[in-house]
């Protein structure tokens, strides 16, 4: 029979071998990278930082200050459908001309921001005279397929105003596309639930259009929604008050662009863009 001393030595040898194997596994087994808490993972492409919900909640525009910033208003970007009428033609910028406009912006020395980024800059007293904001109304799928593809080429971001009730319908962006835009640093803003003329609604219906759209988009993207776009640019004093009560920080109109006052954050004008707009002259 094996002696007690030999048994002990054998046990020690086995334990040593097992310990050595475990050490080798720990050293050479590939580890899964884990992001530290509160770290935002971004792609290698340059994107605008996302303003946190808490930062936005704490920000407020100073009173009686004139804001000089170019806010551009787009609808469709890309090729026209064969049956396009005059309205569709007027709302569409071709892929080629949109790319040219972005190139002009890139070469002009202007910086590009979202509406949320603009709100933060103005709240902090920064100069925005050399800032441009790209905004897109309605949430059409060509905004993702053509506009966003071109914007990535120039490392630009923008604000996309989504009609929450039309997400996933024909000609409109899907949930996945909207989430991808938000994750890349773009801002997702509200264009209400069904795109009605807000000044004609009852108080209850008005609240539903504003609150439900905001909540749906925040749930979808996981980001605060602070910017609103009035459907067809229609609003009133009652609508403005409801917009503020719903938790928005700013709202854009279809009024012709000009410098505006911080005392009117819910009456922000924009420059309507068409296929023939001479952006170089505008800048």
N, C-alpha and C positions, 0 to 999 in steps of 0.2 A: 504493500500500500504506500501511496505518496505520503511523505512526511509532512508534518505541520509547517515546517520552514519552507518547503518547496511550494506548498499550497499558497502560503502567504506571498512568496515571491511572484507566483503566477498571477495572483489577484492584482498585485501592484502593477505588473506588466500590462495586464488587460486594461486596467484603469488608465494607465499612462497612454496606451494606444488610443483609447476612446477620447481622452482629453485632447490629444494631438489632432485627431480627426475633427473634433468640434472647433478647435482653433483655426484649422485650415478652412473649414466651411465659413466661419465668420469673416475671415480675411478675404477670401476669393469669391464668395457668393455675391452677385450683383445686387446692390441695394436700391430700393425704390426711392426716388427723390421725393421729399415731402416739403411743401412750402411752409415756412413759418407762419404762424397765425397773423392775420391782418396784412399779409403780403398779397399784392395783386399781380397775377401772372399775365404778361403781355407777350405778343409775338416780337420777333426781331425787328419788325417794321416800326418806324417812328410813329407814335400815335399821341393824341392829346390826352393829358391826364384826366381821369374822371373825377369830377368834383363830388365829394362825399355828401350824402344826404344831410348829415349833421352840419357840415360847413354851409351848405345852402340854406338850411333852416336858420342859421345864425346871421346870415348876410342881409343887409338892407341898403338900398340905394340912398345916397345923400340927397338932400332936397336942393332944388333950384340950381341944378347943374345941367349944362348943355352937353349932350352926347353926340359926338361926330363919329359915326361908324357906318360903313357900307354894308347894308343887309340885303342880299340878293334873293329874289323869290323865283323859284323854279317849280314847274309841275311835271310835265313829261320830258324825258331825255331819251333819245334814241330814234330809230327809223319810224316813219309814219305808216300806219296801216293803209291798205289800199283804198279803203272807203272813208278816209279821214275828211271831216268837214272843216269849215273855216275856223270853228271854235277850237277843235283839236290841233289844227295847224298853228293857231296863235298861242297855244299852250305848250308847244313842243320845241325843244332845242335839239338839233341833230347831234349825233355822236361826235362828228368832226368839229362842229362849231363849239360844242361844250368843251372838248379837249383844248381847243384854241383859247377859250376864255380862261380855263384853268392855267394854261401856260402863261397867259398875260398876267394873271394874278401872281404866279410864281416869280415872274421877272420884274414885278412892279415894286417889290420891297414891302408889300403888305403882308401881315400875318393873318392866318385863317383861324377862326374860333367858332365855337358853337354858341347858341344863345345863352346856355348856362355859363359858359366860359366868359362871355361878354358881361353877364350879370355880375359874376365874381369880380372881373376887372374893374368895372365901374364902382362897385361897392367898396373896393379897396383904393379907389382914387387914382387908378392907372390911366394913362393916356391911351385912348382907343382910336385916335384919328387915322392911324395906319392899320386898322383892323377891318377885315371883311368876314361876314358871316354868310355861309351858304345855307339856305333853307329850301326845303322841298315839301310841297303841299300834297296831301291826300294819301300818300303811301302806295303809289303805283309800283308795280313790280319792275318797271323799267328803271326806276330809281336805283334798284339793287343791281340789275343786270348790266346797265350801261353807265349811269352816273357814278355809282360806287366803284366800279371797275376803273374808271378814269381817275377818280379821286385818289385811289390807292397809289397810282403811278406818281402822284405829286405829294404824297404823304399829307393829304388834306382830310379834314373831317367836317361834318355838317350837322344840321338839325333836321330831322325827318318828322314831319307832323302827320301822325297816323289817325285815320278814322277807325277806331277800335272795332266797330261793328262790321267792318268790311275786310278784316284780316283773313287771308286765305281764299277770298272770293276771286273770280276771274279778273285779271288785270291788276290785282292788288298783291302786296307782299304777303308771304306766309309768316307764321310765328318764328320759324327757324331763321328766316332771312332777317327779321327785325332783331332777334336776339344776337345774330352775328354782327349786325351794325353796331349795336350797343356795346358788345364785347370789344369791338375794335376802337372804341373811343368816341363814336358818334353819339349825339344826343337824340333821344326819342321824345318828341313832344306830342301833345294831344291836339287832335282836330275834331274832338267830340266823338260821340258814339255813332250817330247817323248822319251828320253833316246838315243839320237844319239851320234856318235863319234864327239865330238865338234871340233876337229882339222881339220875335213874335210868339215866344213860348210862355206858358204859364210858369210861375215860380217853381213848382214841383218838377215840371219837365226840364226846365233850365238846369236845376240842380242835378238831376239825373244825368243829363248829357255831359256836364262838367265833371262830376264826381266819379261816375262809373267808368268813364273813359280813362281818367287819371289812375284809378285803382287797377283797372285791367292791364294797363301798360306797365305800371310799377310791378305788378305781380309777374308779368311776362319777362321783364328785363332785370328785375332786382335792383333797379335804380330809381331815384327820385324823379318825378316828372314835375317840372316847374314852369314849363313854357307851353302856352296855348296859341293856336292859330284860329282866328274867327272864321267860320265857314262863310265864303263869299265876302269876307271882310266886314260883315254886318255886326254892329254892337250898339249898345246904348249905355247910359249911366247905370241903369239897373243891372245890365249884363256885366259891366265892369265890377260892380260891387259883388255880384255873385261869383265872379272869377276869383277875386281876392279871397272871399270867404271859403272857396273850394280848395285853397292852398297853393294857387299858382303865384309865381313871382313876377311874371311878365306875359304879355300877349302881343302878338303881331297882327297888323292890319294889312290891307291891300292899298292903303293910301300911298301916294307917291313919296319916294324917299326924300328926306331932308333931315338936318340935325334936329333932335328932339330933346325934350326936357325930362329929367329924372322924376319930375313931379307927375309924369304921366306914363308909368311903366306898363300900362295896359292899352296904350295907344301907339305902339312902336311902328313907324312906317318902313316900307321896304321898296327896293328897286325891282320892278317887274322885268324879268328877263325873257327875251324872245330869240328866235333864231337869227334875227338880224341886228341884235343889240351890239353896239360898238363898245365893248367893255374897256378897251384901251383909252378911248375918249372919256368914258365915264370916270376912270381912275385918274 
